[in-house]
Amino acid sequence: MDLDFTNDEISRYSRHILLREVGGTGQARLKAARVLIVGAGGLGSPLALYLAAAGVGTIGIIDDDRVELSNLQRQVAHTMANLGGYKASSAAEAVKAINPGVNAIVHTERLSSENALAMVREYDLVCDGTDNFAARFLVADACVLVRRTLVSAAVLRFDGQLSVFKPHAHPGGPCYRCLYPEPPPAGLVP
């Protein structure tokens, strides 16, 4: 693992590097990591900021939606200056403002059955912040097929859930469809 940090990186990540559980090796692993965020809304936009601040080296952001005024009270990566622009572009701009050393990759298309496998394959970890079961199933299925770990998050009003699925690590291990074989009735779960 390459532990060659610039002076600015040592200063920026000093609190991580001092932690025995992270250290220089852990910070180097973060710097080498490639994370895809699916959805740059209420979950994906703050996640992008935290990953950038932590020093994740490459952050891909996919969202074909545009920033609206009603988004700004909860989607903290977006600003008034971004109204009407793509959420993926806005979030990437915020990522670069926090940490110019991060490679922010913008995908302004919708994840689909045509592009999901190729897109997911390019990353080490996939974080799903979408707001519907069709999208969640698509992301989860792609992760299973290309053997990527999925971090799935969902919010509904005041309820939230966060799950990590890594079925490729343990044969027969659980996946998203093990938890939700079929979409539950609308409004029942986040």
Secondary structure, 3 states (H helix, E strand, C coil): CCCCCCHHHHHHCHHHHHCCCCHHHHHHHHHHCEEEEECCCCCHHHHHHHHHHHCCCEEEEECCCECCHHHCCCCCCCCHHHCCCEHHHHHHHHHHHHCCCCEEEEECCCCCCCCHHHHHHCCCEEEECCCCHHHHHHHHHHHHHCCCEEEEEEEECCEEEEEEECHHHCCCCCCHHHHCCCCCCCCCCC
